[in-house]
């Protein structure tokens, strides 16, 4: 028996239960007010001369509140039935869009834009929504509070809402459905209607603090940017071109002519003072035990690594060179996105893997900047660095930093006084005693020693 599925079905069914905790609290409060105002004064007690006036005012206030709440509850049922009629006749359903916005703090934030056409909001009430994604995980409830007017009209066309989404992981999510709730002013009733919603959205990486490093591009695609030193165009002796008038006949490749009857000449090796593109590589290869892949530690480390890679990309994009991010995994990204949006989405979708090794992925001839994590195999890193020159910049991202405690009292507080609420806080508490911790620290020391002995430039995040 799948207890996880049973738990989800029970929780999903509970979303359609019309009563809330406020229903019980308000019922007790109303019953208490009624008993207090309508209980007669015991015989033999002389009432205060102001008591009848106070009771009268209390009764007026009680019935005013009852009438107001009753009107809100009645309108909630009416507007809910009206929406069910619209959904049946016109197929109206909740529409959602996701946008990424960058605020002054230069942090990418994910926002949800929701819209529901044709509905009427309950009097003094609310319309809210909730989405399900991936393995039936629920978002927090969001409100639809704004009105969308028709063009050149005062009539409302739809109700809309915008809310910030804080999701646990930086990745792409799959929408599985949603629910719309109609609620009265005191949330006594919550009438739910299912919404068939599908699609994908992703949580973007955010910027972190980092130091700028001098970099020099190795790839020429245009002749727009001039560099200070002459750069050798690699591999040109292996390239041929068709023979043209004026070419040196001594460079004719006679073997090609004998085979294809085509005159081609070798292109000479050139030194040119131009370079236009920075090629950024970020390896997500993880040389770790397979059972570690499902650990919560690796999920938080992956989020941290993605944020650091995005920070490196953002830092390089502010230079005069064009930046090309070379992923080590294959994705289907919409072509209409800008370069920055494509890169953010590729980084968000990337995962730890064991497929393409560092030597297979990184090209030292064109790659200027390389990001590596603490999960890189040291021997493989050594072999790769032997092929690099002093102009290659390597950012070593120590992913164990995301689980560090900043003070011993912090750990004591989490264990005794402040119970952790989120996944990262719980993992930080367990990290001190985790066997993975010692192996990661040992790997990081080995990588730091290898980088120290190499000729490459080491960047710092």
C-alpha positions as CSV (number, residue, x, y, z in Angstrom):
1,X,0.0,0.0,0.0
2,X,1.4,3.4,-1.0
3,X,1.0,5.5,2.1
4,X,2.4,8.6,0.3
5,X,-0.4,8.4,-2.3
6,X,-3.1,7.8,0.4
7,X,-1.8,10.8,2.3
8,X,-1.9,13.0,-0.8
9,X,-5.5,11.8,-1.7
10,X,-6.6,12.6,1.9
11,X,-5.0,16.0,1.8
12,X,-6.5,16.7,-1.7
13,X,-10.0,15.7,-0.5
14,X,-9.6,18.0,2.5
15,X,-9.2,21.0,0.2
16,X,-12.9,20.5,-0.8
17,X,-14.1,20.5,2.8
18,X,-16.3,23.6,3.0
19,X,-15.8,24.4,6.7
20,X,-12.7,25.9,8.3
21,X,-11.3,26.4,11.7
22,X,-12.9,29.9,11.7
23,X,-16.3,28.2,11.4
24,X,-15.9,26.5,14.7
25,X,-14.4,29.6,16.4
26,X,-17.1,31.9,15.1
27,X,-19.8,29.4,16.1
28,X,-18.5,29.4,19.7
29,X,-18.1,33.2,19.7
30,X,-21.7,33.6,18.5
31,X,-23.1,31.1,21.0
32,X,-21.2,32.9,23.8
33,X,-22.5,36.4,22.7
34,X,-26.1,35.1,22.4
35,X,-26.0,33.5,25.9
36,X,-24.5,36.7,27.4
37,X,-27.0,39.0,25.8
38,X,-30.2,36.9,26.0
39,X,-29.8,35.2,29.4
40,X,-32.3,36.9,31.8
41,X,-31.0,38.5,35.0
42,X,-31.4,36.1,38.0
43,X,-34.3,36.9,40.3
44,X,-33.3,38.9,43.4
45,X,-30.5,40.8,41.7
46,X,-31.0,44.5,41.1
47,X,-29.7,45.3,37.6
48,X,-27.5,48.3,36.9
49,X,-29.5,51.2,35.5
50,X,-27.2,51.2,32.4
51,X,-27.3,47.5,31.9
52,X,-30.5,47.4,29.6
53,X,-28.9,50.1,27.4
54,X,-25.7,48.1,27.2
55,X,-27.5,44.9,26.4
56,X,-29.6,46.7,23.7
57,X,-26.5,48.1,22.0
58,X,-24.9,44.6,22.2
59,X,-27.9,43.0,20.6
60,X,-27.9,45.6,17.8
61,X,-24.2,45.1,17.2
62,X,-24.6,41.3,17.3
63,X,-27.4,41.2,14.7
64,X,-25.6,43.8,12.6
65,X,-22.5,41.5,12.4
66,X,-24.7,38.4,11.9
67,X,-26.5,40.2,9.0
68,X,-23.2,41.4,7.5
69,X,-21.6,37.9,7.7
70,X,-24.7,36.3,6.5
71,X,-24.8,38.5,3.4
72,X,-21.1,37.7,2.7
73,X,-21.8,33.9,3.1
74,X,-24.9,34.1,0.9
75,X,-23.0,36.0,-1.8
76,X,-20.2,33.4,-1.6
77,X,-22.5,30.6,-2.4
78,X,-24.2,32.6,-5.2
79,X,-20.9,33.6,-6.9
80,X,-19.6,30.1,-6.6
81,X,-22.6,28.6,-8.3
82,X,-22.4,31.4,-11.0
83,X,-18.7,30.4,-11.6
84,X,-19.7,26.7,-11.9
85,X,-22.3,27.7,-14.5
86,X,-19.6,29.8,-16.4
87,X,-17.2,26.9,-16.3
88,X,-19.8,24.5,-17.7
89,X,-21.1,26.8,-20.4
90,X,-18.0,28.7,-21.5
91,X,-15.1,26.6,-20.2
92,X,-13.7,29.4,-18.1
93,X,-10.8,28.3,-15.9
94,X,-7.9,29.8,-14.0
95,X,-5.1,31.2,-16.3
96,X,-1.6,31.5,-14.9
97,X,1.6,33.0,-16.2
98,X,5.1,33.0,-14.6
99,X,7.6,35.9,-14.9
100,X,11.0,36.5,-13.6
101,X,11.8,40.0,-12.4
102,X,15.0,41.6,-11.3
103,X,14.7,44.1,-8.5
104,X,17.3,46.6,-7.2
105,X,19.0,43.9,-5.2
106,X,19.8,42.2,-8.5
107,X,18.0,39.0,-7.5
108,X,15.8,37.1,-9.8
109,X,12.4,36.6,-8.4
110,X,9.6,34.3,-9.6
111,X,6.1,35.8,-9.8
112,X,2.8,34.2,-10.5
113,X,0.2,36.1,-12.5
114,X,-3.3,34.6,-12.2
115,X,-6.5,35.5,-14.0
116,X,-10.1,34.4,-13.8
117,X,-12.5,35.7,-16.4
118,X,-16.1,36.6,-15.9
119,X,-16.5,35.8,-12.3
120,X,-18.0,37.9,-9.5
121,X,-16.2,38.4,-6.2
122,X,-18.3,37.6,-3.1
123,X,-19.4,40.7,-1.1
124,X,-16.6,41.5,1.3
125,X,-15.2,38.1,0.4
126,X,-12.2,36.6,-1.4
127,X,-11.3,34.4,-4.4
128,X,-8.1,32.5,-4.0
129,X,-6.2,29.9,-5.8
130,X,-3.6,27.1,-5.3
131,X,-1.5,25.1,-7.8
132,X,-0.2,21.5,-7.7
133,X,3.2,20.7,-9.3
134,X,5.6,17.8,-9.8
135,X,4.7,15.0,-7.3
136,X,1.5,16.6,-6.2
137,X,3.2,19.3,-4.2
138,X,1.0,22.3,-3.3
139,X,1.9,26.0,-3.5
140,X,0.7,28.4,-0.9
141,X,-2.7,30.0,-1.5
142,X,-2.6,33.2,-3.5
143,X,-5.3,35.9,-3.8
144,X,-7.0,37.4,-6.8
145,X,-7.7,40.9,-5.6
146,X,-7.3,43.2,-8.7
147,X,-9.9,44.0,-11.3
148,X,-9.3,43.9,-15.0
149,X,-11.5,46.4,-16.8
150,X,-12.7,46.1,-20.4
151,X,-11.3,48.6,-22.8
152,X,-13.1,51.9,-22.6
153,X,-15.6,50.5,-20.1
154,X,-16.2,50.5,-16.4
155,X,-17.4,46.9,-16.4
156,X,-15.0,44.3,-15.0
157,X,-13.7,41.7,-17.5
158,X,-11.7,39.5,-15.1
159,X,-10.1,39.4,-11.6
160,X,-6.4,39.1,-11.4
161,X,-3.7,38.6,-8.9
162,X,0.1,38.7,-8.7
163,X,2.1,36.9,-6.0
164,X,5.7,35.9,-5.3
165,X,6.5,32.2,-5.4
166,X,9.2,30.9,-3.1
167,X,9.9,27.3,-4.2
168,X,12.4,25.0,-2.5
169,X,14.7,24.2,-5.5
170,X,16.1,26.0,-8.5
171,X,14.8,23.9,-11.3
172,X,11.9,23.5,-13.8
173,X,8.6,22.4,-12.4
174,X,5.6,20.7,-14.1
175,X,2.1,22.0,-13.4
176,X,-0.4,19.2,-12.6
177,X,-3.5,21.2,-11.7
178,X,-5.0,23.8,-9.4
179,X,-8.0,24.8,-7.3
180,X,-10.0,28.0,-7.0
181,X,-11.6,28.9,-3.6
182,X,-14.5,31.2,-3.0
183,X,-14.5,32.5,0.6
184,X,-16.6,34.9,2.7
185,X,-15.3,37.8,4.7
186,X,-14.5,35.7,7.8
187,X,-13.4,32.6,5.9
188,X,-16.2,30.6,7.5
189,X,-16.7,28.7,4.2
190,X,-14.2,27.8,1.6
191,X,-15.9,26.5,-1.6
192,X,-13.4,24.8,-3.9
193,X,-13.5,24.1,-7.7
194,X,-10.8,22.1,-9.5
195,X,-8.9,23.7,-12.3
196,X,-7.3,21.7,-15.2
197,X,-3.9,23.5,-15.6
198,X,-0.8,22.2,-17.3
199,X,2.6,23.5,-18.4
200,X,6.0,24.1,-17.1
201,X,7.7,26.9,-15.2
202,X,11.1,27.3,-13.5
203,X,12.6,28.9,-10.5
204,X,15.5,31.1,-11.6
205,X,18.9,31.3,-9.8
206,X,19.8,34.4,-7.8
207,X,22.9,36.5,-7.6
208,X,25.5,36.1,-4.8
209,X,28.5,38.1,-3.8
210,X,31.6,37.5,-5.9
211,X,34.9,39.0,-6.9
212,X,35.6,40.2,-10.4
213,X,38.5,38.5,-12.2
214,X,40.4,39.7,-15.3
215,X,39.6,37.4,-18.2
216,X,40.7,37.3,-21.9
217,X,38.5,35.7,-24.6
218,X,39.9,32.9,-26.7
219,X,37.2,32.7,-29.4
220,X,36.8,35.0,-32.4
221,X,33.4,35.2,-34.1
222,X,33.5,38.9,-35.1
223,X,36.2,41.5,-35.6
224,X,34.5,44.1,-33.4
225,X,36.6,44.0,-30.3
226,X,40.4,44.5,-30.3
227,X,42.7,42.9,-27.7
228,X,46.1,44.1,-26.5
229,X,48.0,40.9,-27.4
230,X,48.1,39.0,-30.6
231,X,46.1,35.8,-30.3
232,X,47.0,32.7,-32.4
233,X,44.1,31.2,-34.3
234,X,44.4,27.6,-33.4
235,X,44.3,24.7,-35.8
236,X,44.3,26.7,-39.1
237,X,46.9,24.4,-40.7
238,X,44.2,21.8,-40.7
239,X,41.7,24.0,-42.5
240,X,41.5,24.3,-46.3
241,X,39.8,26.7,-48.7
242,X,39.2,26.7,-52.4
243,X,42.0,27.9,-54.6
244,X,41.6,31.5,-55.7
245,X,43.6,33.8,-58.0
246,X,46.6,35.1,-56.1
247,X,46.9,32.1,-53.7
248,X,50.4,30.6,-53.4
249,X,50.5,27.5,-55.5
250,X,53.0,26.0,-53.1
251,X,50.1,25.6,-50.6
252,X,47.9,23.5,-52.9
253,X,47.0,20.2,-51.3
254,X,47.7,17.8,-54.1
255,X,46.3,14.8,-52.3
256,X,42.9,16.3,-52.2
257,X,43.2,17.2,-55.9
258,X,44.2,13.6,-56.8
259,X,41.2,12.3,-54.9
260,X,38.4,14.8,-55.7
261,X,39.8,16.8,-58.6
262,X,39.4,20.0,-56.5
263,X,42.1,22.6,-56.0
264,X,42.3,23.6,-52.3
265,X,45.0,25.3,-50.4
266,X,46.1,25.2,-46.8
267,X,45.2,28.3,-44.8
268,X,48.3,29.6,-42.9
269,X,48.5,30.0,-39.2
270,X,47.5,33.5,-38.2
271,X,48.0,35.9,-35.3
272,X,45.2,38.4,-35.0
273,X,44.5,41.1,-32.5
274,X,40.8,40.3,-32.2
275,X,38.7,38.2,-29.9
276,X,35.0,38.6,-29.5
277,X,33.6,35.9,-27.2
278,X,34.1,34.5,-23.7
279,X,33.2,30.9,-23.5
280,X,31.9,29.9,-20.0
281,X,31.8,26.3,-19.0
282,X,30.2,25.0,-15.8
283,X,30.5,21.3,-15.0
284,X,27.7,19.6,-13.1
285,X,29.5,16.2,-13.2
286,X,29.4,14.6,-9.7
287,X,31.9,11.8,-9.0
288,X,30.0,10.6,-5.9
289,X,28.3,7.5,-4.7
290,X,25.0,6.8,-6.4
291,X,23.0,6.7,-3.1
292,X,24.1,10.3,-2.4
293,X,22.1,11.6,-5.4
294,X,18.8,11.4,-3.6
295,X,20.2,13.1,-0.4
296,X,18.8,16.4,0.6
297,X,22.4,17.7,1.0
298,X,23.0,17.4,-2.7
299,X,19.8,19.2,-3.5
300,X,20.8,22.2,-1.4
301,X,24.4,22.1,-2.8
302,X,22.9,22.0,-6.3
303,X,20.9,25.2,-5.6
304,X,24.0,26.9,-4.2
305,X,26.1,25.8,-7.1
306,X,23.5,27.1,-9.6
307,X,23.5,30.5,-7.8
308,X,27.2,30.7,-8.0
309,X,27.4,29.8,-11.7
310,X,24.7,32.4,-12.4
311,X,26.8,35.0,-10.5
312,X,29.8,34.2,-12.6
313,X,27.8,34.6,-15.8
314,X,26.3,37.9,-14.6
315,X,29.8,39.2,-13.7
316,X,31.2,38.3,-17.1
317,X,28.2,39.7,-19.0
318,X,29.0,43.2,-17.7
319,X,32.4,43.1,-19.5
320,X,32.9,44.3,-23.1
321,X,33.0,40.7,-24.4
322,X,30.0,38.6,-25.4
323,X,29.5,35.6,-23.2
324,X,28.6,32.2,-24.5
325,X,27.5,29.7,-21.8
326,X,28.3,26.1,-22.9
327,X,26.0,23.6,-21.0
328,X,27.1,20.0,-20.3
329,X,23.5,18.8,-20.7
330,X,20.9,19.0,-23.5
331,X,17.8,21.1,-23.1
332,X,14.9,22.3,-25.3
333,X,14.9,26.1,-24.7
334,X,12.5,28.5,-26.5
335,X,14.3,30.3,-29.2
336,X,12.5,33.6,-28.6
337,X,14.2,34.1,-25.2
338,X,17.2,36.4,-24.8
339,X,20.7,35.1,-24.1
340,X,20.4,35.9,-20.4
341,X,17.0,34.2,-20.1
342,X,18.2,31.1,-22.0
343,X,21.3,30.9,-19.7
344,X,19.2,31.3,-16.6
345,X,16.8,28.6,-17.7
346,X,19.6,26.2,-18.7
347,X,21.3,26.6,-15.3
348,X,18.0,26.1,-13.5
349,X,17.3,22.9,-15.4
350,X,20.8,21.4,-14.9
351,X,21.3,18.6,-12.5
352,X,24.2,16.6,-11.0
353,X,25.1,13.8,-13.4
354,X,27.7,11.2,-14.2
355,X,27.6,11.3,-18.0
356,X,30.0,13.8,-19.6
357,X,33.3,13.9,-17.6
358,X,35.2,17.2,-17.2
359,X,37.8,16.2,-19.9
360,X,35.0,15.4,-22.4
361,X,33.1,18.6,-21.6
362,X,35.7,21.4,-21.3
363,X,37.6,22.6,-24.4
364,X,40.8,24.5,-23.2
365,X,41.3,26.0,-26.6
366,X,38.1,28.0,-26.6
367,X,37.0,28.0,-23.0
368,X,38.0,31.0,-21.0
369,X,36.2,30.4,-17.7
370,X,35.4,27.1,-16.1
371,X,33.3,26.5,-13.0
372,X,33.8,23.3,-11.0
373,X,32.2,22.0,-7.8
374,X,33.5,20.0,-4.9
375,X,32.3,16.8,-6.6
376,X,34.9,16.8,-9.4
377,X,37.3,13.9,-9.4
378,X,40.8,15.2,-8.5
379,X,42.7,13.1,-10.9
380,X,40.4,14.1,-13.8
381,X,40.9,17.8,-12.8
382,X,44.7,17.3,-12.8
383,X,44.6,15.8,-16.3
384,X,42.4,18.6,-17.6
385,X,44.6,21.4,-16.1
386,X,47.6,20.0,-17.9
387,X,46.0,21.0,-21.1
388,X,45.2,24.6,-19.9
389,X,47.4,27.7,-20.1
390,X,47.7,30.7,-17.8
391,X,44.8,32.6,-19.3
392,X,42.2,30.0,-18.2
393,X,40.1,31.1,-15.2
394,X,38.8,28.3,-13.0
395,X,36.1,29.1,-10.4
396,X,36.2,26.5,-7.6
397,X,32.8,26.6,-5.9
398,X,33.0,25.0,-2.4
399,X,29.5,23.8,-2.2
400,X,29.9,22.8,1.5
401,X,29.6,26.5,2.3
402,X,25.8,26.3,2.0
403,X,25.6,24.0,5.0
404,X,28.1,25.8,7.2
405,X,27.1,27.2,10.6
406,X,28.3,30.7,11.3
407,X,28.8,30.2,15.0
408,X,28.7,27.3,17.5
409,X,25.8,29.0,19.3
410,X,23.8,28.8,16.1
411,X,23.9,25.0,16.3
412,X,23.0,25.1,20.0
413,X,20.1,27.4,19.3
414,X,18.7,25.2,16.5
415,X,18.9,22.1,18.7
416,X,17.4,23.5,21.8
417,X,15.7,26.9,21.4
418,X,14.8,27.5,17.8
419,X,13.6,24.3,16.0
420,X,14.4,24.5,12.3
421,X,11.5,25.2,9.9
422,X,12.8,24.8,6.4
423,X,14.8,22.0,4.7
424,X,18.1,23.9,4.7
425,X,17.9,24.6,8.4
426,X,17.2,21.0,9.2
427,X,20.1,19.8,7.0
428,X,22.5,22.3,8.6
429,X,21.6,20.7,12.0
430,X,22.3,17.2,10.7
431,X,25.4,18.2,8.6
432,X,27.8,18.3,11.5
433,X,27.3,14.6,12.2
434,X,26.9,13.4,8.5
435,X,29.5,11.0,7.1
436,X,29.2,12.9,3.8
437,X,30.6,16.0,5.4
438,X,34.1,14.5,6.0
439,X,34.4,13.1,2.5
440,X,33.4,16.4,0.9
441,X,35.8,18.4,3.0
442,X,38.6,16.0,2.1
443,X,37.8,16.3,-1.6
444,X,37.8,20.1,-1.4
445,X,41.3,20.2,0.2
446,X,42.6,18.0,-2.6
447,X,41.1,20.2,-5.3
448,X,42.5,23.4,-3.6
449,X,45.9,21.9,-3.6
450,X,45.7,20.9,-7.3
451,X,44.6,24.4,-8.3
452,X,47.4,26.0,-6.2
453,X,50.0,24.0,-8.1
454,X,48.5,24.7,-11.5
455,X,49.2,27.7,-13.8
456,X,45.5,28.7,-14.2
457,X,43.9,31.7,-12.6
458,X,41.7,30.7,-9.7
459,X,38.5,32.8,-9.3
460,X,36.7,33.3,-6.0
461,X,33.0,33.3,-5.2
